[in-house]
Amino acid sequence: MKVPKETKRYCPYCKKHTKQTISAQKQRARSSTHFLSRGSPVRAKLRGLTSGYGNLGKRSKKGAKDWNRKAKITKRISLLYKCSACGKIKGIKKAIRASRIEIGEKIAK
């Protein structure tokens, strides 16, 4: 996906339309955010969802490591807009799911 290097958009800090430069935010894995994040194995163990079989949802089955699970081939890339007037950075509400984003000539994966 191609994105221009600069755009003119509304800055909530200046309260007017200004020129803003676009950059991509660095991606982080979910596991690096917190060990008790939703769906983590540590959190499931603390909730008592690991031992025994039956009536425990997805944790009630015996571990099958040989399943062919599909993985997403694209990542969510968040765009950051830096105001030329005040220098403040504002991100977009929802990240764009794409394999890569081309900002001007620079490629963000």
N, CA, C and O atoms as CSV, one atom per row, in Angstrom:
chain,resi,resn,atom,element,x,y,z
A,1,MET,N,N,0.838,-1.174,0.000
A,1,MET,CA,C,0.000,0.000,0.000
A,1,MET,C,C,0.886,1.240,0.000
A,1,MET,O,O,1.800,1.359,0.816
A,2,LYS,N,N,0.612,2.156,-0.912
A,2,LYS,CA,C,1.411,3.362,-1.021
A,2,LYS,C,C,0.757,4.519,-0.260
A,2,LYS,O,O,-0.444,4.761,-0.378
A,3,VAL,N,N,1.577,5.226,0.522
A,3,VAL,CA,C,1.122,6.363,1.327
A,3,VAL,C,C,2.074,7.527,1.046
A,3,VAL,O,O,3.284,7.309,0.970
A,4,PRO,N,N,1.568,8.760,0.890
A,4,PRO,CA,C,2.474,9.896,0.671
A,4,PRO,C,C,3.301,10.210,1.918
A,4,PRO,O,O,2.931,9.848,3.035
A,5,LYS,N,N,4.431,10.894,1.700
A,5,LYS,CA,C,5.325,11.242,2.805
A,5,LYS,C,C,4.731,12.337,3.687
A,5,LYS,O,O,4.931,12.347,4.901
A,6,GLU,N,N,3.993,13.265,3.056
A,6,GLU,CA,C,3.373,14.384,3.773
A,6,GLU,C,C,1.921,14.551,3.353
A,6,GLU,O,O,1.580,14.353,2.187
A,7,THR,N,N,1.059,14.919,4.313
A,7,THR,CA,C,-0.334,15.241,4.011
A,7,THR,C,C,-0.753,16.463,4.811
A,7,THR,O,O,-0.107,16.844,5.787
A,8,LYS,N,N,-1.852,17.067,4.371
A,8,LYS,CA,C,-2.417,18.183,5.123
A,8,LYS,C,C,-3.667,17.662,5.804
A,8,LYS,O,O,-4.636,17.293,5.141
A,9,ARG,N,N,-3.646,17.632,7.137
A,9,ARG,CA,C,-4.800,17.141,7.892
A,9,ARG,C,C,-4.952,17.925,9.179
A,9,ARG,O,O,-4.098,18.737,9.536
A,10,TYR,N,N,-6.065,17.669,9.880
A,10,TYR,CA,C,-6.401,18.411,11.095
A,10,TYR,C,C,-5.524,17.970,12.255
A,10,TYR,O,O,-5.360,16.775,12.502
A,11,CYS,N,N,-4.960,18.943,12.967
A,11,CYS,CA,C,-4.175,18.673,14.173
A,11,CYS,C,C,-5.029,19.033,15.391
A,11,CYS,O,O,-5.419,20.191,15.543
A,12,PRO,N,N,-5.329,18.051,16.271
A,12,PRO,CA,C,-6.169,18.350,17.441
A,12,PRO,C,C,-5.475,19.234,18.476
A,12,PRO,O,O,-6.144,19.814,19.331
A,13,TYR,N,N,-4.154,19.347,18.415
A,13,TYR,CA,C,-3.418,20.178,19.369
A,13,TYR,C,C,-3.394,21.639,18.923
A,13,TYR,O,O,-3.588,22.548,19.730
A,14,CYS,N,N,-3.149,21.855,17.604
A,14,CYS,CA,C,-3.154,23.223,17.056
A,14,CYS,C,C,-4.577,23.709,16.772
A,14,CYS,O,O,-4.816,24.913,16.684
A,15,LYS,N,N,-5.510,22.785,16.631
A,15,LYS,CA,C,-6.918,23.040,16.292
A,15,LYS,C,C,-7.047,23.725,14.924
A,15,LYS,O,O,-7.871,24.621,14.739
A,16,LYS,N,N,-6.219,23.285,13.977
A,16,LYS,CA,C,-6.310,23.762,12.597
A,16,LYS,C,C,-5.634,22.751,11.667
A,16,LYS,O,O,-4.941,21.846,12.131
A,17,HIS,N,N,-5.834,22.904,10.362
A,17,HIS,CA,C,-5.213,22.016,9.387
A,17,HIS,C,C,-3.757,22.435,9.172
A,17,HIS,O,O,-3.463,23.597,8.895
A,18,THR,N,N,-2.847,21.450,9.307
A,18,THR,CA,C,-1.421,21.711,9.118
A,18,THR,C,C,-0.809,20.607,8.270
A,18,THR,O,O,-1.430,19.567,8.050
A,19,LYS,N,N,0.425,20.838,7.790
A,19,LYS,CA,C,1.155,19.798,7.066
A,19,LYS,C,C,1.713,18.809,8.078
A,19,LYS,O,O,2.289,19.207,9.090
A,20,GLN,N,N,1.540,17.509,7.802
A,20,GLN,CA,C,1.997,16.485,8.731
A,20,GLN,C,C,2.764,15.401,7.992
A,20,GLN,O,O,2.373,14.974,6.906
A,21,THR,N,N,3.870,14.961,8.601
A,21,THR,CA,C,4.673,13.887,8.012
A,21,THR,C,C,4.184,12.548,8.543
A,21,THR,O,O,3.795,12.436,9.705
A,22,ILE,N,N,4.207,11.532,7.682
A,22,ILE,CA,C,3.706,10.202,8.042
A,22,ILE,C,C,4.878,9.265,8.305
A,22,ILE,O,O,5.851,9.242,7.551
A,23,SER,N,N,4.772,8.493,9.385
A,23,SER,CA,C,5.744,7.438,9.682
A,23,SER,C,C,4.995,6.229,10.228
A,23,SER,O,O,3.865,6.353,10.698
A,24,ALA,N,N,5.626,5.063,10.165
A,24,ALA,CA,C,5.007,3.821,10.652
A,24,ALA,C,C,5.502,3.521,12.053
A,24,ALA,O,O,6.670,3.745,12.370
A,25,GLN,N,N,4.603,3.009,12.895
A,25,GLN,CA,C,4.963,2.663,14.263
A,25,GLN,C,C,5.645,1.304,14.265
A,25,GLN,O,O,5.301,0.438,13.461
A,26,LYS,N,N,6.614,1.107,15.165
A,26,LYS,CA,C,7.307,-0.169,15.266
A,26,LYS,C,C,6.364,-1.216,15.855
A,26,LYS,O,O,5.589,-0.927,16.768
A,27,GLN,N,N,6.440,-2.430,15.325
A,27,GLN,CA,C,5.561,-3.503,15.762
A,27,GLN,C,C,6.162,-4.234,16.958
A,27,GLN,O,O,7.371,-4.451,17.032
A,28,ARG,N,N,5.284,-4.610,17.897
A,28,ARG,CA,C,5.692,-5.402,19.055
A,28,ARG,C,C,4.796,-6.611,19.165
A,28,ARG,O,O,3.616,-6.556,18.818
A,29,ALA,N,N,5.352,-7.697,19.645
A,29,ALA,CA,C,4.576,-8.924,19.822
A,29,ALA,C,C,3.681,-8.788,21.043
A,29,ALA,O,O,3.975,-7.998,21.940
A,30,ARG,N,N,2.579,-9.557,21.090
A,30,ARG,CA,C,1.661,-9.473,22.216
A,30,ARG,C,C,2.306,-9.980,23.491
A,30,ARG,O,O,2.025,-9.471,24.576
A,31,SER,N,N,3.175,-10.985,23.368
A,31,SER,CA,C,3.794,-11.577,24.543
A,31,SER,C,C,4.720,-10.593,25.256
A,31,SER,O,O,4.930,-10.696,26.465
A,32,SER,N,N,5.280,-9.625,24.494
A,32,SER,CA,C,6.206,-8.680,25.112
A,32,SER,C,C,5.483,-7.599,25.909
A,32,SER,O,O,6.107,-6.896,26.703
A,33,THR,N,N,4.165,-7.457,25.704
A,33,THR,CA,C,3.445,-6.411,26.415
A,33,THR,C,C,3.246,-6.773,27.883
A,33,THR,O,O,3.603,-5.995,28.767
A,34,HIS,N,N,2.681,-7.947,28.148
A,34,HIS,CA,C,2.460,-8.368,29.530
A,34,HIS,C,C,2.248,-9.871,29.574
A,34,HIS,O,O,1.608,-10.434,28.685
A,35,PHE,N,N,2.776,-10.522,30.594
A,35,PHE,CA,C,2.672,-11.974,30.698
A,35,PHE,C,C,1.274,-12.434,31.111
A,35,PHE,O,O,0.932,-13.604,30.943
A,36,LEU,N,N,0.456,-11.511,31.656
A,36,LEU,CA,C,-0.910,-11.863,32.031
A,36,LEU,C,C,-1.928,-11.304,31.041
A,36,LEU,O,O,-3.081,-11.068,31.403
A,37,SER,N,N,-1.502,-11.089,29.777
A,37,SER,CA,C,-2.424,-10.573,28.773
A,37,SER,C,C,-3.481,-11.620,28.461
A,37,SER,O,O,-3.284,-12.807,28.720
A,38,ARG,N,N,-4.597,-11.181,27.907
A,38,ARG,CA,C,-5.732,-12.063,27.657
A,38,ARG,C,C,-5.342,-13.184,26.702
A,38,ARG,O,O,-4.797,-12.936,25.627
A,39,GLY,N,N,-5.627,-14.423,27.108
A,39,GLY,CA,C,-5.320,-15.587,26.279
A,39,GLY,C,C,-3.941,-16.163,26.513
A,39,GLY,O,O,-3.545,-17.104,25.824
A,40,SER,N,N,-3.192,-15.622,27.471
A,40,SER,CA,C,-1.845,-16.146,27.718
A,40,SER,C,C,-1.934,-17.421,28.563
A,40,SER,O,O,-2.839,-17.558,29.385
A,41,PRO,N,N,-0.986,-18.362,28.360
A,41,PRO,CA,C,-1.010,-19.616,29.126
A,41,PRO,C,C,-0.800,-19.423,30.624
A,41,PRO,O,O,-1.328,-20.198,31.421
A,42,VAL,N,N,-0.037,-18.399,31.022
A,42,VAL,CA,C,0.203,-18.122,32.449
A,42,VAL,C,C,-1.103,-17.727,33.130
A,42,VAL,O,O,-1.396,-18.174,34.239
A,43,ARG,N,N,-1.884,-16.884,32.453
A,43,ARG,CA,C,-3.167,-16.434,33.001
A,43,ARG,C,C,-4.150,-17.593,33.097
A,43,ARG,O,O,-4.907,-17.686,34.064
A,44,ALA,N,N,-4.143,-18.476,32.105
A,44,ALA,CA,C,-5.030,-19.642,32.116
A,44,ALA,C,C,-4.695,-20.584,33.268
A,44,ALA,O,O,-5.585,-21.176,33.879
A,45,LYS,N,N,-3.405,-20.717,33.558
A,45,LYS,CA,C,-2.964,-21.586,34.653
A,45,LYS,C,C,-3.414,-21.026,36.007
A,45,LYS,O,O,-3.841,-21.775,36.885
A,46,LEU,N,N,-3.314,-19.700,36.164
A,46,LEU,CA,C,-3.745,-19.057,37.407
A,46,LEU,C,C,-5.252,-19.189,37.617
A,46,LEU,O,O,-5.723,-19.240,38.753
A,47,ARG,N,N,-6.003,-19.245,36.519
A,47,ARG,CA,C,-7.456,-19.372,36.597
A,47,ARG,C,C,-7.896,-20.824,36.761
A,47,ARG,O,O,-9.088,-21.105,36.883
A,48,GLY,N,N,-6.934,-21.745,36.764
A,48,GLY,CA,C,-7.239,-23.163,36.955
A,48,GLY,C,C,-7.858,-23.812,35.740
A,48,GLY,O,O,-8.719,-24.682,35.870
A,49,LEU,N,N,-7.433,-23.401,34.564
A,49,LEU,CA,C,-8.012,-23.931,33.330
A,49,LEU,C,C,-7.123,-24.945,32.625
A,49,LEU,O,O,-7.419,-25.342,31.498
A,50,THR,N,N,-6.034,-25.374,33.270
A,50,THR,CA,C,-5.102,-26.246,32.555
A,50,THR,C,C,-5.226,-27.715,32.929
A,50,THR,O,O,-5.077,-28.585,32.071
A,51,SER,N,N,-5.495,-28.003,34.192
A,51,SER,CA,C,-5.513,-29.409,34.609
A,51,SER,C,C,-6.877,-30.040,34.349
A,51,SER,O,O,-7.911,-29.391,34.508
A,52,GLY,N,N,-6.872,-31.305,33.951
A,52,GLY,CA,C,-8.111,-32.065,33.726
A,52,GLY,C,C,-8.675,-31.879,32.342
A,52,GLY,O,O,-8.227,-31.017,31.587
A,53,TYR,N,N,-9.676,-32.704,32.005
A,53,TYR,CA,C,-10.325,-32.656,30.697
A,53,TYR,C,C,-11.809,-32.394,30.877
A,53,TYR,O,O,-12.374,-32.691,31.930
A,54,GLY,N,N,-12.432,-31.845,29.866
A,54,GLY,CA,C,-13.876,-31.680,29.857
A,54,GLY,C,C,-14.360,-30.396,30.480
A,54,GLY,O,O,-13.945,-30.028,31.579
A,55,ASN,N,N,-15.246,-29.714,29.770
A,55,ASN,CA,C,-15.924,-28.499,30.217
A,55,ASN,C,C,-14.964,-27.355,30.553
A,55,ASN,O,O,-15.220,-26.574,31.469
A,56,LEU,N,N,-13.875,-27.263,29.820
A,56,LEU,CA,C,-12.934,-26.173,30.013
A,56,LEU,C,C,-12.703,-25.418,28.707
A,56,LEU,O,O,-11.682,-24.750,28.548
A,57,GLY,N,N,-13.632,-25.520,27.786
A,57,GLY,CA,C,-13.521,-24.805,26.522
A,57,GLY,C,C,-12.418,-25.346,25.640
A,57,GLY,O,O,-12.331,-26.555,25.424
A,58,LYS,N,N,-11.575,-24.466,25.130
A,58,LYS,CA,C,-10.512,-24.914,24.232
A,58,LYS,C,C,-9.386,-25.623,24.968
A,58,LYS,O,O,-8.548,-26.268,24.339
A,59,ARG,N,N,-9.354,-25.511,26.293
A,59,ARG,CA,C,-8.315,-26.172,27.081
A,59,ARG,C,C,-8.741,-27.551,27.567
A,59,ARG,O,O,-8.011,-28.187,28.328
A,60,SER,N,N,-9.908,-28.024,27.141
A,60,SER,CA,C,-10.391,-29.324,27.598
A,60,SER,C,C,-9.839,-30.471,26.769
A,60,SER,O,O,-9.931,-31.630,27.175
A,61,LYS,N,N,-9.265,-30.162,25.610
A,61,LYS,CA,C,-8.745,-31.208,24.728
A,61,LYS,C,C,-7.303,-31.538,25.088
A,61,LYS,O,O,-6.595,-30.726,25.682
A,62,LYS,N,N,-6.884,-32.740,24.720
A,62,LYS,CA,C,-5.481,-33.109,24.904
A,62,LYS,C,C,-4.651,-32.325,23.897
A,62,LYS,O,O,-5.110,-32.058,22.786
A,63,GLY,N,N,-3.451,-31.961,24.273
A,63,GLY,CA,C,-2.603,-31.137,23.417
A,63,GLY,C,C,-2.263,-31.814,22.105
A,63,GLY,O,O,-1.663,-32.889,22.104
A,64,ALA,N,N,-2.629,-31.214,21.003
A,64,ALA,CA,C,-2.312,-31.750,19.685
A,64,ALA,C,C,-1.390,-30.756,18.988
A,64,ALA,O,O,-1.841,-29.738,18.465
A,65,LYS,N,N,-0.102,-31.059,18.987
A,65,LYS,CA,C,0.878,-30.128,18.426
A,65,LYS,C,C,1.021,-30.281,16.918
A,65,LYS,O,O,1.620,-29.422,16.272
A,66,ASP,N,N,0.488,-31.351,16.346
A,66,ASP,CA,C,0.688,-31.622,14.926
A,66,ASP,C,C,-0.397,-31.014,14.047
A,66,ASP,O,O,-0.410,-31.258,12.840
A,67,TRP,N,N,-1.309,-30.226,14.622
A,67,TRP,CA,C,-2.344,-29.605,13.800
A,67,TRP,C,C,-1.731,-28.567,12.880
A,67,TRP,O,O,-0.788,-27.868,13.251
A,68,ASN,N,N,-2.273,-28.476,11.684
A,68,ASN,CA,C,-1.788,-27.481,10.720
A,68,ASN,C,C,-2.606,-26.209,10.925
A,68,ASN,O,O,-3.686,-26.060,10.354
A,69,ARG,N,N,-2.089,-25.296,11.741
A,69,ARG,CA,C,-2.810,-24.073,12.046
A,69,ARG,C,C,-2.472,-22.998,11.030
A,69,ARG,O,O,-1.321,-22.862,10.617
A,70,LYS,N,N,-3.472,-22.241,10.632
A,70,LYS,CA,C,-3.250,-21.145,9.698
A,70,LYS,C,C,-2.720,-19.941,10.473
A,70,LYS,O,O,-3.180,-19.653,11.578
A,71,ALA,N,N,-1.769,-19.255,9.897
A,71,ALA,CA,C,-1.234,-18.038,10.500
A,71,ALA,C,C,-1.522,-16.874,9.562
A,71,ALA,O,O,-1.551,-17.039,8.343
A,72,LYS,N,N,-1.734,-15.703,10.139
A,72,LYS,CA,C,-2.005,-14.528,9.313
A,72,LYS,C,C,-0.713,-14.113,8.601
A,72,LYS,O,O,0.362,-14.080,9.200
A,73,ILE,N,N,-0.846,-13.800,7.315
A,73,ILE,CA,C,0.336,-13.450,6.537
A,73,ILE,C,C,0.593,-11.951,6.535
A,73,ILE,O,O,1.642,-11.504,6.071
A,74,THR,N,N,-0.354,-11.167,7.051
A,74,THR,CA,C,-0.177,-9.721,7.112
A,74,THR,C,C,-0.152,-9.264,8.563
A,74,THR,O,O,-0.638,-9.957,9.456
A,75,LYS,N,N,0.427,-8.077,8.783
A,75,LYS,CA,C,0.477,-7.508,10.123
A,75,LYS,C,C,-0.253,-6.172,10.120
A,75,LYS,O,O,-0.406,-5.531,9.081
A,76,ARG,N,N,-0.700,-5.765,11.303
A,76,ARG,CA,C,-1.343,-4.460,11.413
A,76,ARG,C,C,-0.254,-3.397,11.564
A,76,ARG,O,O,0.561,-3.450,12.484
A,77,ILE,N,N,-0.256,-2.441,10.652
A,77,ILE,CA,C,0.731,-1.371,10.680
A,77,ILE,C,C,0.023,-0.079,11.062
A,77,ILE,O,O,-0.914,0.353,10.391
A,78,SER,N,N,0.484,0.529,12.148
A,78,SER,CA,C,-0.123,1.758,12.642
A,78,SER,C,C,0.634,2.949,12.089
A,78,SER,O,O,1.865,2.969,12.097
A,79,LEU,N,N,-0.106,3.949,11.605
A,79,LEU,CA,C,0.514,5.151,11.052
A,79,LEU,C,C,0.554,6.259,12.102
A,79,LEU,O,O,-0.381,6.422,12.887
A,80,LEU,N,N,1.652,7.016,12.103
A,80,LEU,CA,C,1.815,8.139,13.014
A,80,LEU,C,C,1.947,9.416,12.193
A,80,LEU,O,O,2.692,9.461,11.213
A,81,TYR,N,N,1.220,10.452,12.600
A,81,TYR,CA,C,1.266,11.748,11.917
A,81,TYR,C,C,1.938,12.763,12.831
A,81,TYR,O,O,1.494,12.980,13.958
A,82,LYS,N,N,3.024,13.394,12.339
A,82,LYS,CA,C,3.742,14.400,13.121
A,82,LYS,C,C,3.456,15.776,12.542
A,82,LYS,O,O,3.704,16.034,11.364
A,83,CYS,N,N,2.936,16.646,13.379
A,83,CYS,CA,C,2.568,18.009,12.964
A,83,CYS,C,C,3.824,18.848,12.769
A,83,CYS,O,O,4.737,18.821,13.595
A,84,SER,N,N,3.860,19.596,11.662
A,84,SER,CA,C,5.028,20.442,11.386
A,84,SER,C,C,5.019,21.709,12.234
A,84,SER,O,O,6.074,22.292,12.479
A,85,ALA,N,N,3.845,22.141,12.685
A,85,ALA,CA,C,3.737,23.373,13.475
A,85,ALA,C,C,4.116,23.156,14.944
A,85,ALA,O,O,4.990,23.844,15.471
A,86,CYS,N,N,3.456,22.200,15.599
A,86,CYS,CA,C,3.701,22.000,17.033
A,86,CYS,C,C,4.652,20.826,17.321
A,86,CYS,O,O,5.213,20.753,18.414
A,87,GLY,N,N,4.840,19.917,16.372
A,87,GLY,CA,C,5.755,18.788,16.557
A,87,GLY,C,C,5.162,17.626,17.322
A,87,GLY,O,O,5.876,16.681,17.656
A,88,LYS,N,N,3.864,17.674,17.608
A,88,LYS,CA,C,3.210,16.585,18.334
A,88,LYS,C,C,2.870,15.456,17.374
A,88,LYS,O,O,2.613,15.689,16.193
A,89,ILE,N,N,2.869,14.209,17.898
A,89,ILE,CA,C,2.592,13.036,17.083
A,89,ILE,C,C,1.234,12.462,17.466
A,89,ILE,O,O,0.927,12.307,18.648
A,90,LYS,N,N,0.423,12.147,16.459
A,90,LYS,CA,C,-0.903,11.571,16.673
A,90,LYS,C,C,-1.014,10.318,15.815
A,90,LYS,O,O,-0.680,10.347,14.631
A,91,GLY,N,N,-1.479,9.221,16.401
A,91,GLY,CA,C,-1.652,7.969,15.664
A,91,GLY,C,C,-3.069,7.825,15.150
A,91,GLY,O,O,-3.975,8.528,15.599
A,92,ILE,N,N,-3.264,6.903,14.195
A,92,ILE,CA,C,-4.603,6.640,13.689
A,92,ILE,C,C,-5.320,5.706,14.648
A,92,ILE,O,O,-4.679,4.958,15.387
A,93,LYS,N,N,-6.661,5.744,14.640
A,93,LYS,CA,C,-7.445,4.937,15.580
A,93,LYS,C,C,-7.296,3.445,15.297
A,93,LYS,O,O,-7.057,2.656,16.212
A,94,LYS,N,N,-7.438,3.059,14.022
A,94,LYS,CA,C,-7.372,1.644,13.669
A,94,LYS,C,C,-6.200,1.411,12.727
A,94,LYS,O,O,-6.040,2.121,11.734
A,95,ALA,N,N,-5.382,0.413,13.043
A,95,ALA,CA,C,-4.221,0.105,12.226
A,95,ALA,C,C,-4.641,-0.502,10.895
A,95,ALA,O,O,-5.717,-1.090,10.783
A,96,ILE,N,N,-3.785,-0.356,9.888
A,96,ILE,CA,C,-4.056,-0.879,8.552
A,96,ILE,C,C,-3.418,-2.251,8.435
A,96,ILE,O,O,-2.234,-2.417,8.725
A,97,ARG,N,N,-4.206,-3.242,8.007
A,97,ARG,CA,C,-3.666,-4.582,7.823
A,97,ARG,C,C,-3.131,-4.695,6.402
A,97,ARG,O,O,-3.894,-4.698,5.436
A,98,ALA,N,N,-1.819,-4.788,6.288
A,98,ALA,CA,C,-1.159,-4.906,4.987
A,98,ALA,C,C,0.177,-5.606,5.169
A,98,ALA,O,O,0.762,-5.588,6.252
A,99,SER,N,N,0.653,-6.229,4.087
A,99,SER,CA,C,1.942,-6.908,4.165
A,99,SER,C,C,3.073,-5.892,4.275
A,99,SER,O,O,4.060,-6.121,4.974
A,100,ARG,N,N,2.918,-4.760,3.577
A,100,ARG,CA,C,3.887,-3.677,3.704
A,100,ARG,C,C,3.249,-2.352,3.301
A,100,ARG,O,O,2.320,-2.314,2.495
A,101,ILE,N,N,3.760,-1.275,3.872
A,101,ILE,CA,C,3.277,0.065,3.549
A,101,ILE,C,C,4.463,0.864,3.018
A,101,ILE,O,O,5.521,0.915,3.646
A,102,GLU,N,N,4.278,1.483,1.862
A,102,GLU,CA,C,5.337,2.273,1.229
A,102,GLU,C,C,5.056,3.748,1.495
A,102,GLU,O,O,4.133,4.330,0.925
A,103,ILE,N,N,5.870,4.346,2.374
A,103,ILE,CA,C,5.698,5.767,2.718
A,103,ILE,C,C,6.677,6.562,1.868
A,103,ILE,O,O,7.878,6.583,2.134
A,104,GLY,N,N,6.147,7.212,0.846
A,104,GLY,CA,C,7.012,7.927,-0.117
A,104,GLY,C,C,7.838,6.911,-0.872
A,104,GLY,O,O,7.339,6.273,-1.800
A,105,GLU,N,N,9.086,6.749,-0.492
A,105,GLU,CA,C,9.978,5.735,-1.083
A,105,GLU,C,C,10.337,4.673,-0.050
A,105,GLU,O,O,10.750,3.572,-0.415
A,106,LYS,N,N,10.183,4.991,1.242
A,106,LYS,CA,C,10.565,4.082,2.322
A,106,LYS,C,C,9.515,2.994,2.506
A,106,LYS,O,O,8.319,3.280,2.447
A,107,ILE,N,N,9.945,1.736,2.731
A,107,ILE,CA,C,9.028,0.604,2.891
A,107,ILE,C,C,9.006,0.174,4.356
A,107,ILE,O,O,10.052,-0.089,4.950
A,108,ALA,N,N,7.784,0.103,4.942
A,108,ALA,CA,C,7.601,-0.363,6.323
A,108,ALA,C,C,6.951,-1.732,6.296
A,108,ALA,O,O,5.877,-1.901,5.719
A,109,LYS,N,N,7.603,-2.721,6.922
A,109,LYS,CA,C,7.051,-4.085,6.949
A,109,LYS,C,C,6.489,-4.409,8.297
A,109,LYS,O,O,5.982,-5.511,8.506
